[in-house]
C-alpha cells in the first residue's frame, strides 16, 4: 500500500517544543511549513500574523497548555497531534467546540514499562540509598540493612492499557501475581479484575499506576487506598501526577503507612515538592519513562504519521475519543 502524500501547498503547522530528534524535526520540515513556537521572539506578533494560517499543531504534552484562549488564535486549526500518549495539556472541550481533532502518539509503551520496573526494583532494593551508603564511606563500618524482595509480591495495576499490559507481563516474569483495576473488566484478560481500587490495594503490596489523566482519575489514589496497601506497600506511578493525592502520599511515606514510592510523574512537574525530595524512601524521575532514543524516534514517526494522513484526507491514524464531542458539543 502506498503511503498517503500531502497535497501542495504545504500546510502550515505549529510545533510546540523541540523533539530532541533531528530525524523527527526533519520529517516535519520535509512535509510541512513548520513554525517553532519556542523560537518566536515576539509570540504575540506571531499569533496575530501567522495564527490564521496554522492548520495543525504538533504538541508536547507539557509544560505548554493548549487551552481555549491559546487555541482561539488559530481559526483554521484542524488537528492537534500530541508527542506522547497523554493529552491532558489540551482543552478537549474547546477542541470539540472548534471541531478540532486531537490525536496522540503511543509509541513508547515498552520503554515506560521498563521504567516502571526500574522504579520498582530500585524502590524495593533501596538502590539509591544503598549507593549513597557506599559513597559516604559507610560500607567499611558495617553492612547495609536488608531490603525487600519482589518474588511472590502481589501487584495491582491501575489502568491496563498498552503500558499497563506491558508492565503486567514484566511483573509476571518476576514471579509476581498480577491483578488490575479499571473502568470495566477487559475481555480476554486472565488477570483478576477488581471493581474497587481499595479492594485491589488491600489484596496487593505493589500499586502500579499506568492510567491516563482524566476527571475520573484525579485524586484516585488517596490516603484510604494507601492505608489498604499497607506497610510493605510500594507505589509506582508512570501515569500522571494528578492521579495520586501528593500530600497523602508524602504523609504515608513519612509515617510508614507504605514502604516506598517510585515516581516518574508528579503533580506540579517540573516543580517537585521539597517534602517529597527529602524522603529517603521516594525516588523521583524527571518524567523520562518513554524518553529513550528508540522510543523518541517512534513517537516522532507517529506524530508525523498523524499529520501526513490527516492532510492527505485520510484522517488521523490515532485520534483520541473526545468526551465532549460524544456529548454533542459542536
Order of alpha helices (4+ residues) and beta strands (2+ residues): beta-alpha-beta-alpha-beta-alpha-beta-alpha-beta-alpha-alpha-beta-alpha-beta-beta-alpha-beta-alpha-beta-alpha-beta-alpha-beta-alpha-alpha
